[in-house]
Amino acid sequence: MRKELKIGIGAVAVVLLAAALYIFYTFDPEVQPVFPKCPFLLATGYECPGCGSQRAIHSLLHLKIGAALKYNAFMVLALPYILLGIYLEYFGGKRRFPSVEEFFFGRWSAVAILVIIIAFWVGRNLI
């Protein structure tokens, strides 16, 4: 690889890292949300299962687990499941643990997850 190309890639990486750190330390989704308001919330006054996810992720990145659970407990509690799916799909987990993949991502898992999401959706608006 040419020296100029390596320097260019390094410069782009430094700029991207600086931008990410700037956003990490200055951005607050409470004050300046990135996404528009939830259409379901605007139309009904009730929160959907995804409401609060942006604030929850922001809180998790700043290691404020209690605040993240307050904003969207389902999203926080679903992260291990999501990470397990990534591991099984992209890091060889399927070959090592086929029974785990079958149990958590098998035939009925989509139905079970849908039931859990609907239960959370109803529950968060009753409390």
MOPAC internal coordinates of N, CA, C and O (Angstrom, degrees):
PM7 1SCF
backbone

  N    0.0000 0     0.00 0     0.00 0    0    0    0
  C    1.4426 1     0.00 0     0.00 0    1    0    0
  C    1.5229 1   107.84 1     0.00 0    2    1    0
  O    1.2310 1   120.96 1   -39.99 1    3    2    1
  N    1.2982 1   115.76 1   140.01 1    3    2    1
  C    1.4633 1   119.94 1  -177.93 1    5    3    2
  C    1.5257 1   110.81 1   -71.01 1    6    5    3
  O    1.2310 1   121.54 1   -29.38 1    7    6    5
  N    1.3228 1   114.65 1   150.62 1    7    6    5
  C    1.4572 1   121.43 1  -177.40 1    9    7    6
  C    1.5327 1   111.61 1   -61.69 1   10    9    7
  O    1.2310 1   120.25 1   140.14 1   11   10    9
  N    1.3335 1   117.13 1   -39.86 1   11   10    9
  C    1.4629 1   120.88 1  -178.61 1   13   11   10
  C    1.5286 1   110.87 1   -64.32 1   14   13   11
  O    1.2310 1   120.74 1   140.96 1   15   14   13
  N    1.3280 1   116.19 1   -39.04 1   15   14   13
  C    1.4582 1   120.39 1   179.71 1   17   15   14
  C    1.5216 1   110.32 1   -66.12 1   18   17   15
  O    1.2310 1   119.90 1   138.35 1   19   18   17
  N    1.3258 1   117.79 1   -41.65 1   19   18   17
  C    1.4627 1   121.47 1   178.12 1   21   19   18
  C    1.5226 1   111.01 1   -62.19 1   22   21   19
  O    1.2310 1   120.53 1   138.01 1   23   22   21
  N    1.3251 1   116.60 1   -41.99 1   23   22   21
  C    1.4665 1   120.50 1   179.02 1   25   23   22
  C    1.5292 1   109.86 1   -65.17 1   26   25   23
  O    1.2310 1   120.29 1   138.82 1   27   26   25
  N    1.3258 1   117.05 1   -41.18 1   27   26   25
  C    1.4629 1   121.14 1   178.58 1   29   27   26
  C    1.5155 1   112.31 1   -63.02 1   30   29   27
  O    1.2310 1   120.42 1   135.90 1   31   30   29
  N    1.3330 1   116.79 1   -44.10 1   31   30   29
  C    1.4655 1   120.66 1   178.36 1   33   31   30
  C    1.5239 1   109.97 1   -63.64 1   34   33   31
  O    1.2310 1   120.44 1   138.18 1   35   34   33
  N    1.3242 1   116.77 1   -41.82 1   35   34   33
  C    1.4598 1   120.73 1   178.06 1   37   35   34
  C    1.5203 1   111.89 1   -62.20 1   38   37   35
  O    1.2310 1   120.48 1   138.17 1   39   38   37
  N    1.3340 1   116.69 1   -41.83 1   39   38   37
  C    1.4676 1   121.03 1   179.56 1   41   39   38
  C    1.5269 1   110.84 1   -64.49 1   42   41   39
  O    1.2310 1   120.34 1   137.05 1   43   42   41
  N    1.3262 1   116.96 1   -42.95 1   43   42   41
  C    1.4668 1   120.82 1   178.11 1   45   43   42
  C    1.5253 1   110.07 1   -62.97 1   46   45   43
  O    1.2310 1   120.20 1   138.43 1   47   46   45
  N    1.3290 1   117.23 1   -41.57 1   47   46   45
  C    1.4625 1   120.85 1   179.20 1   49   47   46
  C    1.5252 1   111.37 1   -63.04 1   50   49   47
  O    1.2310 1   120.06 1   138.45 1   51   50   49
  N    1.3246 1   117.50 1   -41.55 1   51   50   49
  C    1.4676 1   121.33 1   178.68 1   53   51   50
  C    1.5258 1   110.75 1   -64.59 1   54   53   51
  O    1.2310 1   120.01 1   136.86 1   55   54   53
  N    1.3187 1   117.58 1   -43.14 1   55   54   53
  C    1.4653 1   121.26 1   179.36 1   57   55   54
  C    1.5292 1   110.41 1   -64.20 1   58   57   55
  O    1.2310 1   120.10 1   136.02 1   59   58   57
  N    1.3314 1   117.41 1   -43.98 1   59   58   57
  C    1.4684 1   120.52 1   178.94 1   61   59   58
  C    1.5255 1   111.49 1   -63.56 1   62   61   59
  O    1.2310 1   120.22 1   139.07 1   63   62   61
  N    1.3215 1   117.19 1   -40.93 1   63   62   61
  C    1.4619 1   121.09 1   177.72 1   65   63   62
  C    1.5228 1   110.62 1   -64.23 1   66   65   63
  O    1.2310 1   120.02 1   136.68 1   67   66   65
  N    1.3197 1   117.56 1   -43.32 1   67   66   65
  C    1.4635 1   121.26 1   178.71 1   69   67   66
  C    1.5279 1   110.76 1   -62.46 1   70   69   67
  O    1.2310 1   120.35 1   137.99 1   71   70   69
  N    1.3247 1   116.94 1   -42.01 1   71   70   69
  C    1.4645 1   120.80 1   178.16 1   73   71   70
  C    1.5239 1   110.73 1   -64.21 1   74   73   71
  O    1.2310 1   120.10 1   136.86 1   75   74   73
  N    1.3382 1   117.41 1   -43.14 1   75   74   73
  C    1.4617 1   121.05 1   179.27 1   77   75   74
  C    1.5249 1   110.92 1   -62.57 1   78   77   75
  O    1.2310 1   120.08 1   137.58 1   79   78   77
  N    1.3233 1   117.46 1   -42.42 1   79   78   77
  C    1.4637 1   120.45 1   178.79 1   81   79   78
  C    1.5251 1   111.45 1   -66.95 1   82   81   79
  O    1.2310 1   120.20 1   141.10 1   83   82   81
  N    1.3118 1   117.22 1   -38.90 1   83   82   81
  C    1.4631 1   120.75 1   177.16 1   85   83   82
  C    1.5227 1   110.26 1   -60.71 1   86   85   83
  O    1.2310 1   120.33 1   131.88 1   87   86   85
  N    1.3233 1   116.97 1   -48.12 1   87   86   85
  C    1.4623 1   121.30 1   179.29 1   89   87   86
  C    1.5230 1   110.50 1   -62.94 1   90   89   87
  O    1.2310 1   120.15 1   137.63 1   91   90   89
  N    1.3286 1   117.32 1   -42.37 1   91   90   89
  C    1.4571 1   122.07 1  -177.69 1   93   91   90
  C    1.5223 1   110.81 1   -59.73 1   94   93   91
  O    1.2310 1   120.02 1   138.50 1   95   94   93
  N    1.3173 1   117.58 1   -41.50 1   95   94   93
  C    1.4585 1   120.65 1  -174.82 1   97   95   94
  C    1.5284 1   114.75 1   -91.93 1   98   97   95
  O    1.2310 1   119.29 1   164.85 1   99   98   97
  N    1.3245 1   118.95 1   -15.15 1   99   98   97
  C    1.4644 1   119.44 1  -176.95 1  101   99   98
  C    1.5216 1   113.98 1  -113.84 1  102  101   99
  O    1.2310 1   119.35 1   157.21 1  103  102  101
  N    1.3028 1   118.84 1   -22.79 1  103  102  101
  C    1.4593 1   122.06 1  -175.19 1  105  103  102
  C    1.5252 1   110.55 1   -80.56 1  106  105  103
  O    1.2310 1   120.53 1   -44.08 1  107  106  105
  N    1.3266 1   116.59 1   135.92 1  107  106  105
  C    1.4580 1   122.42 1   175.39 1  109  107  106
  C    1.5284 1   108.02 1  -133.90 1  110  109  107
  O    1.2310 1   119.72 1   -68.39 1  111  110  109
  N    1.3320 1   118.14 1   111.61 1  111  110  109
  C    1.4628 1   119.58 1  -177.04 1  113  111  110
  C    1.5277 1   113.63 1   -67.36 1  114  113  111
  O    1.2310 1   119.62 1   163.32 1  115  114  113
  N    1.3348 1   118.33 1   -16.68 1  115  114  113
  C    1.4627 1   120.29 1   174.54 1  117  115  114
  C    1.5199 1   110.24 1   -65.24 1  118  117  115
  O    1.2310 1   121.16 1   140.90 1  119  118  117
  N    1.3230 1   115.39 1   -39.10 1  119  118  117
  C    1.4609 1   121.44 1  -174.94 1  121  119  118
  C    1.5259 1   111.83 1   -89.74 1  122  121  119
  O    1.2310 1   120.38 1   138.03 1  123  122  121
  N    1.3277 1   116.88 1   -41.97 1  123  122  121
  C    1.4630 1   121.78 1  -174.70 1  125  123  122
  C    1.5289 1   110.71 1  -134.25 1  126  125  123
  O    1.2310 1   119.69 1  -101.57 1  127  126  125
  N    1.3235 1   118.20 1    78.43 1  127  126  125
  C    1.4617 1   120.06 1  -179.24 1  129  127  126
  C    1.5307 1   111.76 1   -63.78 1  130  129  127
  O    1.2310 1   121.38 1   -35.02 1  131  130  129
  N    1.3382 1   114.96 1   144.98 1  131  130  129
  C    1.4618 1   121.10 1   179.68 1  133  131  130
  C    1.5250 1   110.04 1   -81.83 1  134  133  131
  O    1.2310 1   120.81 1   138.60 1  135  134  133
  N    1.3038 1   116.05 1   -41.40 1  135  134  133
  C    1.4562 1   121.16 1  -175.82 1  137  135  134
  C    1.5248 1   110.64 1   -92.09 1  138  137  135
  O    1.2310 1   119.98 1   -26.94 1  139  138  137
  N    1.3305 1   117.64 1   153.06 1  139  138  137
  C    1.4606 1   119.90 1   176.07 1  141  139  138
  C    1.5293 1   110.49 1   -67.70 1  142  141  139
  O    1.2310 1   120.70 1   -15.73 1  143  142  141
  N    1.3078 1   116.27 1   164.27 1  143  142  141
  C    1.4640 1   120.69 1   177.78 1  145  143  142
  C    1.5260 1   109.86 1   -59.37 1  146  145  143
  O    1.2310 1   121.60 1   -31.36 1  147  146  145
  N    1.3067 1   114.54 1   148.64 1  147  146  145
  C    1.4704 1   121.33 1   179.69 1  149  147  146
  C    1.5266 1   109.99 1   -63.42 1  150  149  147
  O    1.2310 1   119.86 1   -53.94 1  151  150  149
  N    1.3387 1   117.87 1   126.06 1  151  150  149
  C    1.4654 1   120.17 1  -179.90 1  153  151  150
  C    1.5310 1   112.33 1   -63.50 1  154  153  151
  O    1.2310 1   120.52 1   144.73 1  155  154  153
  N    1.3306 1   116.62 1   -35.27 1  155  154  153
  C    1.4687 1   119.56 1   178.34 1  157  155  154
  C    1.5242 1   110.15 1   -65.10 1  158  157  155
  O    1.2310 1   120.23 1   136.92 1  159  158  157
  N    1.3264 1   117.17 1   -43.08 1  159  158  157
  C    1.4645 1   121.58 1   178.46 1  161  159  158
  C    1.5194 1   110.76 1   -63.82 1  162  161  159
  O    1.2310 1   120.20 1   136.89 1  163  162  161
  N    1.3221 1   117.23 1   -43.11 1  163  162  161
  C    1.4650 1   120.54 1   179.09 1  165  163  162
  C    1.5258 1   111.80 1   -64.60 1  166  165  163
  O    1.2310 1   120.20 1   142.22 1  167  166  165
  N    1.3277 1   117.23 1   -37.78 1  167  166  165
  C    1.4603 1   121.06 1  -176.19 1  169  167  166
  C    1.5248 1   112.88 1   -78.79 1  170  169  167
  O    1.2310 1   120.36 1   145.20 1  171  170  169
  N    1.3421 1   116.92 1   -34.80 1  171  170  169
  C    1.4626 1   119.16 1  -171.86 1  173  171  170
  C    1.5252 1   114.31 1  -115.97 1  174  173  171
  O    1.2310 1   120.53 1   157.37 1  175  174  173
  N    1.3167 1   116.60 1   -22.63 1  175  174  173
  C    1.4600 1   119.38 1  -174.20 1  177  175  174
  C    1.5160 1   112.75 1    86.09 1  178  177  175
  O    1.2310 1   120.51 1   178.10 1  179  178  177
  N    1.3207 1   116.64 1    -1.90 1  179  178  177
  C    1.4682 1   121.59 1   178.49 1  181  179  178
  C    1.5265 1   109.81 1  -104.43 1  182  181  179
  O    1.2310 1   120.79 1   -29.29 1  183  182  181
  N    1.3383 1   116.09 1   150.71 1  183  182  181
  C    1.4609 1   120.57 1   179.39 1  185  183  182
  C    1.5208 1   110.98 1   -84.71 1  186  185  183
  O    1.2310 1   120.65 1   -39.18 1  187  186  185
  N    1.3133 1   116.37 1   140.82 1  187  186  185
  C    1.4685 1   121.55 1   174.58 1  189  187  186
  C    1.5341 1   108.16 1   -86.43 1  190  189  187
  O    1.2310 1   119.10 1    -6.69 1  191  190  189
  N    1.3311 1   119.33 1   173.31 1  191  190  189
  C    1.4643 1   120.57 1  -179.97 1  193  191  190
  C    1.5240 1   113.67 1   -62.14 1  194  193  191
  O    1.2310 1   119.66 1   157.55 1  195  194  193
  N    1.3278 1   118.25 1   -22.45 1  195  194  193
  C    1.4579 1   120.72 1  -177.80 1  197  195  194
  C    1.5240 1   114.04 1   -93.07 1  198  197  195
  O    1.2310 1   119.78 1   168.89 1  199  198  197
  N    1.3182 1   118.02 1   -11.11 1  199  198  197
  C    1.4655 1   120.77 1  -178.65 1  201  199  198
  C    1.5326 1   110.00 1   -59.49 1  202  201  199
  O    1.2310 1   121.10 1   -49.47 1  203  202  201
  N    1.3113 1   115.50 1   130.53 1  203  202  201
  C    1.4579 1   121.25 1   178.97 1  205  203  202
  C    1.5139 1   114.23 1    91.28 1  206  205  203
  O    1.2310 1   119.71 1   178.05 1  207  206  205
  N    1.3276 1   118.15 1    -1.95 1  207  206  205
  C    1.4706 1   120.73 1  -177.82 1  209  207  206
  C    1.5215 1   112.42 1   -64.00 1  210  209  207
  O    1.2310 1   120.20 1   138.98 1  211  210  209
  N    1.3248 1   117.23 1   -41.02 1  211  210  209
  C    1.4657 1   120.31 1  -179.21 1  213  211  210
  C    1.5257 1   110.00 1   -62.73 1  214  213  211
  O    1.2310 1   120.33 1   134.78 1  215  214  213
  N    1.3229 1   116.98 1   -45.22 1  215  214  213
  C    1.4648 1   120.29 1   178.63 1  217  215  214
  C    1.5219 1   111.00 1   -67.24 1  218  217  215
  O    1.2310 1   120.10 1   144.65 1  219  218  217
  N    1.3373 1   117.40 1   -35.35 1  219  218  217
  C    1.4652 1   120.85 1   178.97 1  221  219  218
  C    1.5254 1   110.96 1   -66.24 1  222  221  219
  O    1.2310 1   120.04 1   136.87 1  223  222  221
  N    1.3167 1   117.53 1   -43.13 1  223  222  221
  C    1.4666 1   120.90 1   178.43 1  225  223  222
  C    1.5275 1   109.84 1   -64.31 1  226  225  223
  O    1.2310 1   120.38 1   137.86 1  227  226  225
  N    1.3239 1   116.89 1   -42.14 1  227  226  225
  C    1.4598 1   120.59 1   177.47 1  229  227  226
  C    1.5306 1   110.17 1   -59.55 1  230  229  227
  O    1.2310 1   120.18 1   135.44 1  231  230  229
  N    1.3143 1   117.26 1   -44.56 1  231  230  229
  C    1.4673 1   120.97 1   179.12 1  233  231  230
  C    1.5220 1   111.28 1   -64.40 1  234  233  231
  O    1.2310 1   120.01 1   138.86 1  235  234  233
  N    1.3276 1   117.59 1   -41.14 1  235  234  233
  C    1.4677 1   120.39 1   178.12 1  237  235  234
  C    1.5204 1   111.48 1   -62.87 1  238  237  235
  O    1.2310 1   120.24 1   138.71 1  239  238  237
  N    1.3191 1   117.14 1   -41.29 1  239  238  237
  C    1.4634 1   120.11 1   178.69 1  241  239  238
  C    1.5266 1   111.79 1   -63.04 1  242  241  239
  O    1.2310 1   120.67 1   153.40 1  243  242  241
  N    1.3204 1   116.32 1   -26.60 1  243  242  241
  C    1.4589 1   121.01 1   177.54 1  245  243  242
  C    1.5300 1   111.46 1   -98.56 1  246  245  243
  O    1.2310 1   120.61 1  -165.60 1  247  246  245
  N    1.3456 1   116.44 1    14.40 1  247  246  245
  C    1.4689 1   124.42 1   176.46 1  249  247  246
  C    1.5208 1   113.15 1    59.30 1  250  249  247
  O    1.2310 1   120.24 1  -145.46 1  251  250  249
  N    1.3105 1   117.15 1    34.54 1  251  250  249
  C    1.4664 1   122.91 1   175.75 1  253  251  250
  C    1.5325 1   107.67 1  -105.72 1  254  253  251
  O    1.2310 1   121.21 1  -101.60 1  255  254  253
  N    1.3239 1   115.30 1    78.40 1  255  254  253
  C    1.4660 1   120.92 1  -172.00 1  257  255  254
  C    1.5228 1   111.24 1   -67.22 1  258  257  255
  O    1.2310 1   119.78 1   140.68 1  259  258  257
  N    1.3149 1   118.02 1   -39.32 1  259  258  257
  C    1.4619 1   120.89 1   178.98 1  261  259  258
  C    1.5200 1   112.05 1   -60.37 1  262  261  259
  O    1.2310 1   120.66 1   135.93 1  263  262  261
  N    1.3245 1   116.35 1   -44.07 1  263  262  261
  C    1.4630 1   120.37 1   178.50 1  265  263  262
  C    1.5233 1   110.38 1   -65.46 1  266  265  263
  O    1.2310 1   120.38 1   140.07 1  267  266  265
  N    1.3266 1   116.89 1   -39.93 1  267  266  265
  C    1.4677 1   120.44 1   179.18 1  269  267  266
  C    1.5207 1   110.62 1   -62.11 1  270  269  267
  O    1.2310 1   120.35 1   137.76 1  271  270  269
  N    1.3257 1   116.93 1   -42.24 1  271  270  269
  C    1.4643 1   120.05 1   178.38 1  273  271  270
  C    1.5274 1   111.07 1   -64.54 1  274  273  271
  O    1.2310 1   120.56 1   145.04 1  275  274  273
  N    1.3226 1   116.53 1   -34.96 1  275  274  273
  C    1.4680 1   120.31 1   178.57 1  277  275  274
  C    1.5317 1   111.14 1   -66.54 1  278  277  275
  O    1.2310 1   120.48 1   139.92 1  279  278  277
  N    1.3304 1   116.69 1   -40.08 1  279  278  277
  C    1.4618 1   119.82 1  -177.99 1  281  279  278
  C    1.5231 1   112.46 1   -71.66 1  282  281  279
  O    1.2310 1   120.01 1   133.77 1  283  282  281
  N    1.3270 1   117.59 1   -46.23 1  283  282  281
  C    1.4639 1   120.79 1   178.79 1  285  283  282
  C    1.5263 1   109.01 1  -160.07 1  286  285  283
  O    1.2310 1   121.07 1   -89.98 1  287  286  285
  N    1.3116 1   115.55 1    90.02 1  287  286  285
  C    1.4667 1   121.81 1  -176.77 1  289  287  286
  C    1.5309 1   111.34 1   -62.95 1  290  289  287
  O    1.2310 1   120.25 1   142.85 1  291  290  289
  N    1.3113 1   117.14 1   -37.15 1  291  290  289
  C    1.4605 1   119.43 1  -178.18 1  293  291  290
  C    1.5215 1   111.84 1   -62.50 1  294  293  291
  O    1.2310 1   120.87 1   135.90 1  295  294  293
  N    1.3280 1   115.95 1   -44.10 1  295  294  293
  C    1.4617 1   119.32 1  -179.61 1  297  295  294
  C    1.5258 1   110.85 1   -63.00 1  298  297  295
  O    1.2310 1   120.47 1   137.94 1  299  298  297
  N    1.3252 1   116.70 1   -42.06 1  299  298  297
  C    1.4595 1   120.50 1  -179.98 1  301  299  298
  C    1.5238 1   110.43 1   -64.46 1  302  301  299
  O    1.2310 1   120.63 1   135.48 1  303  302  301
  N    1.3251 1   116.40 1   -44.52 1  303  302  301
  C    1.4638 1   120.02 1  -178.53 1  305  303  302
  C    1.5282 1   112.71 1   -73.27 1  306  305  303
  O    1.2310 1   120.20 1   160.03 1  307  306  305
  N    1.3338 1   117.23 1   -19.97 1  307  306  305
  C    1.4659 1   120.88 1   178.20 1  309  307  306
  C    1.5277 1   112.58 1   -82.66 1  310  309  307
  O    1.2310 1   119.43 1   165.43 1  311  310  309
  N    1.3199 1   118.70 1   -14.57 1  311  310  309
  C    1.4633 1   120.78 1  -177.47 1  313  311  310
  C    1.5336 1   113.70 1   -58.05 1  314  313  311
  O    1.2310 1   118.54 1   136.13 1  315  314  313
  N    1.3318 1   120.39 1   -43.87 1  315  314  313
  C    1.4714 1   118.00 1   177.11 1  317  315  314
  C    1.5347 1   112.67 1   -59.91 1  318  317  315
  O    1.2310 1   120.57 1   142.66 1  319  318  317
  N    1.3296 1   116.52 1   -37.34 1  319  318  317
  C    1.4633 1   120.67 1   177.77 1  321  319  318
  C    1.5316 1   110.55 1   -63.90 1  322  321  319
  O    1.2310 1   120.65 1   136.59 1  323  322  321
  N    1.3235 1   116.37 1   -43.41 1  323  322  321
  C    1.4630 1   121.39 1   178.81 1  325  323  322
  C    1.5252 1   110.22 1   -63.76 1  326  325  323
  O    1.2310 1   120.50 1   135.30 1  327  326  325
  N    1.3280 1   116.66 1   -44.70 1  327  326  325
  C    1.4692 1   120.70 1   179.31 1  329  327  326
  C    1.5281 1   111.09 1   -64.05 1  330  329  327
  O    1.2310 1   120.34 1   142.19 1  331  330  329
  N    1.3385 1   116.95 1   -37.81 1  331  330  329
  C    1.4690 1   120.13 1   176.01 1  333  331  330
  C    1.5259 1   110.25 1   -61.68 1  334  333  331
  O    1.2310 1   120.28 1   137.27 1  335  334  333
  N    1.3179 1   117.07 1   -42.73 1  335  334  333
  C    1.4650 1   120.44 1   178.17 1  337  335  334
  C    1.5183 1   112.30 1   -62.62 1  338  337  335
  O    1.2310 1   120.29 1   139.56 1  339  338  337
  N    1.3242 1   117.05 1   -40.44 1  339  338  337
  C    1.4653 1   120.68 1   177.35 1  341  339  338
  C    1.5183 1   110.31 1   -63.98 1  342  341  339
  O    1.2310 1   120.53 1   136.15 1  343  342  341
  N    1.3280 1   116.60 1   -43.85 1  343  342  341
  C    1.4658 1   120.40 1   179.08 1  345  343  342
  C    1.5307 1   110.89 1   -61.38 1  346  345  343
  O    1.2310 1   120.64 1   132.86 1  347  346  345
  N    1.3207 1   116.38 1   -47.14 1  347  346  345
  C    1.4590 1   119.63 1  -178.02 1  349  347  346
  C    1.5299 1   111.71 1   -64.34 1  350  349  347
  O    1.2310 1   120.36 1   140.60 1  351  350  349
  N    1.3114 1   116.91 1   -39.40 1  351  350  349
  C    1.4624 1   120.48 1  -175.16 1  353  351  350
  C    1.5244 1   113.49 1   -79.50 1  354  353  351
  O    1.2310 1   120.27 1   137.96 1  355  354  353
  N    1.3330 1   117.08 1   -42.04 1  355  354  353
  C    1.4608 1   119.63 1  -169.21 1  357  355  354
  C    1.5233 1   115.52 1  -111.04 1  358  357  355
  O    1.2310 1   119.59 1   167.64 1  359  358  357
  N    1.3129 1   118.39 1   -12.36 1  359  358  357
  C    1.4603 1   119.97 1  -175.80 1  361  359  358
  C    1.5268 1   113.26 1  -122.02 1  362  361  359
  O    1.2310 1   119.96 1  -154.43 1  363  362  361
  N    1.3062 1   117.68 1    25.57 1  363  362  361
  C    1.4541 1   122.03 1   172.73 1  365  363  362
  C    1.5097 1   115.79 1    81.36 1  366  365  363
  O    1.2310 1   120.06 1  -168.25 1  367  366  365
  N    1.2986 1   117.50 1    11.75 1  367  366  365
  C    1.4572 1   120.15 1  -179.47 1  369  367  366
  C    1.5152 1   113.66 1   -67.11 1  370  369  367
  O    1.2310 1   120.24 1   150.66 1  371  370  369
  N    1.3318 1   117.14 1   -29.34 1  371  370  369
  C    1.4753 1   120.65 1   178.96 1  373  371  370
  C    1.5184 1   111.81 1   -60.00 1  374  373  371
  O    1.2310 1   121.51 1   137.79 1  375  374  373
  N    1.3255 1   114.72 1   -42.21 1  375  374  373
  C    1.4754 1   118.59 1  -178.70 1  377  375  374
  C    1.5192 1   111.33 1   -71.30 1  378  377  375
  O    1.2310 1   120.40 1   141.20 1  379  378  377
  N    1.3243 1   116.83 1   -38.80 1  379  378  377
  C    1.4614 1   120.32 1  -177.21 1  381  379  378
  C    1.5232 1   112.61 1   -76.90 1  382  381  379
  O    1.2310 1   120.38 1   142.89 1  383  382  381
  N    1.3201 1   116.88 1   -37.11 1  383  382  381
  C    1.4640 1   121.02 1  -174.14 1  385  383  382
  C    1.5256 1   111.26 1  -132.33 1  386  385  383
  O    1.2310 1   119.78 1  -112.83 1  387  386  385
  N    1.3344 1   118.02 1    67.17 1  387  386  385
  C    1.4695 1   118.97 1  -177.49 1  389  387  386
  C    1.5297 1   112.83 1   -64.35 1  390  389  387
  O    1.2310 1   119.69 1   149.70 1  391  390  389
  N    1.3240 1   118.19 1   -30.30 1  391  390  389
  C    1.4674 1   119.80 1  -179.69 1  393  391  390
  C    1.5310 1   111.05 1   -70.65 1  394  393  391
  O    1.2310 1   120.15 1   146.95 1  395  394  393
  N    1.3283 1   117.31 1   -33.05 1  395  394  393
  C    1.4647 1   120.86 1   177.39 1  397  395  394
  C    1.5249 1   109.16 1   -66.16 1  398  397  395
  O    1.2310 1   120.85 1   136.06 1  399  398  397
  N    1.3282 1   115.99 1   -43.94 1  399  398  397
  C    1.4615 1   119.51 1   178.90 1  401  399  398
  C    1.5280 1   110.55 1   -63.02 1  402  401  399
  O    1.2310 1   120.19 1   137.68 1  403  402  401
  N    1.3046 1   117.24 1   -42.32 1  403  402  401
  C    1.4658 1   120.65 1  -179.42 1  405  403  402
  C    1.5291 1   110.67 1   -64.27 1  406  405  403
  O    1.2310 1   120.15 1   140.78 1  407  406  405
  N    1.3267 1   117.32 1   -39.22 1  407  406  405
  C    1.4618 1   120.91 1  -177.98 1  409  407  406
  C    1.5306 1   111.32 1   -70.00 1  410  409  407
  O    1.2310 1   120.03 1   130.05 1  411  410  409
  N    1.3276 1   117.55 1   -49.95 1  411  410  409
  C    1.4574 1   121.07 1  -173.65 1  413  411  410
  C    1.5230 1   114.24 1   -85.51 1  414  413  411
  O    1.2310 1   119.89 1   156.56 1  415  414  413
  N    1.3179 1   117.81 1   -23.44 1  415  414  413
  C    1.4607 1   120.62 1  -176.48 1  417  415  414
  C    1.5231 1   111.85 1  -130.45 1  418  417  415
  O    1.2310 1   120.92 1  -154.63 1  419  418  417
  N    1.2961 1   115.85 1    25.37 1  419  418  417
  C    1.4597 1   120.95 1  -177.32 1  421  419  418
  C    1.5144 1   113.16 1   -83.86 1  422  421  419
  O    1.2310 1   122.07 1    23.07 1  423  422  421
  N    1.2998 1   113.65 1  -156.93 1  423  422  421
  C    1.4520 1   123.03 1  -171.01 1  425  423  422
  C    1.5344 1   113.81 1   -57.10 1  426  425  423
  O    1.2310 1   119.58 1   135.75 1  427  426  425
  N    1.3035 1   118.41 1   -44.25 1  427  426  425
  C    1.4539 1   121.45 1  -173.50 1  429  427  426
  C    1.5301 1   113.89 1  -100.45 1  430  429  427
  O    1.2310 1   120.20 1  -178.51 1  431  430  429
  N    1.3147 1   117.22 1     1.49 1  431  430  429
  C    1.4702 1   119.09 1  -175.85 1  433  431  430
  C    1.5277 1   112.14 1   -64.34 1  434  433  431
  O    1.2310 1   119.45 1   142.34 1  435  434  433
  N    1.3048 1   118.65 1   -37.66 1  435  434  433
  C    1.4729 1   120.72 1   179.78 1  437  435  434
  C    1.5272 1   111.06 1   -63.22 1  438  437  435
  O    1.2310 1   120.44 1   140.65 1  439  438  437
  N    1.3170 1   116.76 1   -39.35 1  439  438  437
  C    1.4660 1   120.46 1   178.21 1  441  439  438
  C    1.5245 1   110.01 1   -66.59 1  442  441  439
  O    1.2310 1   120.51 1   135.82 1  443  442  441
  N    1.3315 1   116.63 1   -44.18 1  443  442  441
  C    1.4647 1   120.59 1   179.85 1  445  443  442
  C    1.5265 1   110.46 1   -62.16 1  446  445  443
  O    1.2310 1   120.04 1   137.18 1  447  446  445
  N    1.3146 1   117.52 1   -42.82 1  447  446  445
  C    1.4641 1   121.05 1  -179.87 1  449  447  446
  C    1.5260 1   110.33 1   -66.30 1  450  449  447
  O    1.2310 1   119.81 1   139.43 1  451  450  449
  N    1.3092 1   117.96 1   -40.57 1  451  450  449
  C    1.4615 1   120.93 1   177.40 1  453  451  450
  C    1.5233 1   110.96 1   -61.34 1  454  453  451
  O    1.2310 1   119.96 1   137.71 1  455  454  453
  N    1.3174 1   117.67 1   -42.29 1  455  454  453
  C    1.4714 1   121.38 1   178.06 1  457  455  454
  C    1.5268 1   110.14 1   -63.03 1  458  457  455
  O    1.2310 1   120.12 1   137.49 1  459  458  457
  N    1.3335 1   117.37 1   -42.51 1  459  458  457
  C    1.4629 1   121.39 1   179.42 1  461  459  458
  C    1.5284 1   110.56 1   -64.17 1  462  461  459
  O    1.2310 1   120.05 1   137.31 1  463  462  461
  N    1.3296 1   117.51 1   -42.69 1  463  462  461
  C    1.4682 1   121.00 1   179.22 1  465  463  462
  C    1.5221 1   110.78 1   -63.08 1  466  465  463
  O    1.2310 1   119.97 1   135.16 1  467  466  465
  N    1.3172 1   117.66 1   -44.84 1  467  466  465
  C    1.4655 1   120.63 1   179.59 1  469  467  466
  C    1.5283 1   110.50 1   -64.72 1  470  469  467
  O    1.2310 1   120.16 1   139.88 1  471  470  469
  N    1.3417 1   117.30 1   -40.12 1  471  470  469
  C    1.4629 1   120.25 1   177.89 1  473  471  470
  C    1.5267 1   110.77 1   -62.84 1  474  473  471
  O    1.2310 1   120.13 1   138.21 1  475  474  473
  N    1.3259 1   117.36 1   -41.79 1  475  474  473
  C    1.4672 1   121.34 1   177.08 1  477  475  474
  C    1.5227 1   110.16 1   -63.55 1  478  477  475
  O    1.2310 1   120.70 1   136.02 1  479  478  477
  N    1.3293 1   116.26 1   -43.98 1  479  478  477
  C    1.4635 1   121.97 1  -178.44 1  481  479  478
  C    1.5323 1   110.16 1   -58.03 1  482  481  479
  O    1.2310 1   120.63 1   131.13 1  483  482  481
  N    1.3269 1   116.40 1   -48.87 1  483  482  481
  C    1.4534 1   120.40 1  -179.69 1  485  483  482
  C    1.5385 1   110.39 1   -68.24 1  486  485  483
  O    1.2310 1   121.07 1   135.22 1  487  486  485
  N    1.3434 1   115.56 1   -44.78 1  487  486  485
  C    1.4522 1   120.21 1  -176.62 1  489  487  486
  C    1.5181 1   113.55 1   -62.70 1  490  489  487
  O    1.2310 1   119.91 1   138.62 1  491  490  489
  N    1.3111 1   117.78 1   -41.38 1  491  490  489
  C    1.4712 1   119.42 1  -177.47 1  493  491  490
  C    1.5125 1   112.01 1   -68.03 1  494  493  491
  O    1.2310 1   120.04 1   158.14 1  495  494  493
  N    1.3234 1   117.53 1   -21.86 1  495  494  493
  C    1.4585 1   119.96 1   179.51 1  497  495  494
  C    1.5320 1   112.63 1   -93.07 1  498  497  495
  O    1.2310 1   120.31 1   169.17 1  499  498  497
  N    1.3192 1   117.01 1   -10.83 1  499  498  497
  C    1.4651 1   120.43 1   176.49 1  501  499  498
  C    1.5222 1   111.70 1   -90.28 1  502  501  499
  O    1.2310 1   120.97 1   154.44 1  503  502  501
  N    1.3066 1   115.75 1   -25.56 1  503  502  501
  C    1.4671 1   119.66 1  -174.76 1  505  503  502
  C    1.5120 1   110.96 1   -87.73 1  506  505  503
  O    1.2310 1   120.10 1   180.00 1  507  506  505

